[in-house]
């Protein structure tokens, strides 16, 4: 057997023992399993999954708040909407990364004259993000600045110049 085969065998044996040998089933669960009956759904305990990684809002070593680089499940679920009644299309802009230390979901754009709520959309993929619309002084055809969190949720890399559609809610 070659080195790769030995390594895979050792890894498989090591992983087989990862259960810890602790049987956490209740006696009722054991009896149900022995008879083939399914347990009553009201009696099955479901433990919450442990949270991995740093706590939301913590500061990673880079100095950028985690909330600026990650997205909560609630925010992702809220952004599944493709079109919102009453929206007004403001136009298309090319957006680059704004201040990477500024948290939240926002876009600074010359397409708005006053702060407000809205949505930005990647016209190629249809991905969209609800954002705070912030004015940026400049020609209406000038580029925009976008938050790191919004840029990443749309699927762009921080170094990308993203062509996006801006909507006001």
C-alpha positions, -999 to +999 in steps of 0.1 A: +000+000+000+014+034-009+017+064+014-016+080+003-035+047+009-020+045+044-029+081+052-065+076+041-068+044+061-054+061+093-077+091+087-107+068+083-099+050+115-094+083+134-127+097+121-146+065+130-138+072+167-151+108+166-185+099+181-170+100+216-187+068+226-215+087+244-250+074+237-273+104+243-306+087+234-334+086+259-346+051+270-378+057+250-358+064+219-339+031+224-372+012+229-387+028+198-356+019+178-358-017+189-394-022+179-390-002+147-416+024+158-409+060+152-407+083+183-434+108+190-423+141+173-432+160+205-406+140+225-376+144+203-350+167+217-333+190+192-302+208+205-293+241+189-262+241+167-231+257+183-223+291+169-190+290+149-167+319+146-166+353+164-196+369+177-215+394+155-201+429+158-167+417+170-135+432+156-114+407+136-076+412+135-079+433+103-098+460+122-129+457+101-161+449+121-174+414+113-208+429+105-193+447+076-181+414+060-208+390+069-245+387+064-272+375+088-297+349+077-325+374+084-309+399+060-304+373+033-341+361+037-353+397+036-334+402+003-350+373-015-376+397-029-369+406-065-393+435-069-410+456-043-443+474-052-438+512-052-401+511-060-387+537-084-358+529-106-332+556-102-307+544-127-276+523-133-242+531-118-207+516-115-199+510-078-166+503-062-158+495-026-164+524-002-150+528+033-144+491+043-147+500+080-182+515+077-206+488+087-240+479+073-256+477+039-254+511+020-245+528-012-232+564-017-244+575-051-250+607-070-283+591-081-299+603-048-301+638-033-313+628+002-308+597+024-334+570+020-341+533+017-338+513-014-324+483-031-295+476-054-295+448-080-269+431-102-287+431-136-266+401-148-276+377-120-307+393-105-292+393-070-304+422-049-297+438-016-318+462+005-296+492+014-295+526+028-292+551+000-268+579+008-261+610-014-227+614-030-218+648-044-209+646-080-221+643-116-251+620-119-229+598-142-201+596-117-195+563-099-208+552-066-194+537-034-208+505-019-204+489+015-183+457+017-213+437+031-236+447+002-209+441-024-202+406-011-239+398-008-243+406-045-214+382-052-187+407-061-151+407-049-140+438-030-117+448-059-145+446-085-163+475-101-199+464-101-224+477-126-257+478-106-292+491-108-303+514-080-340+515-068-357+538-042-383+522-020 
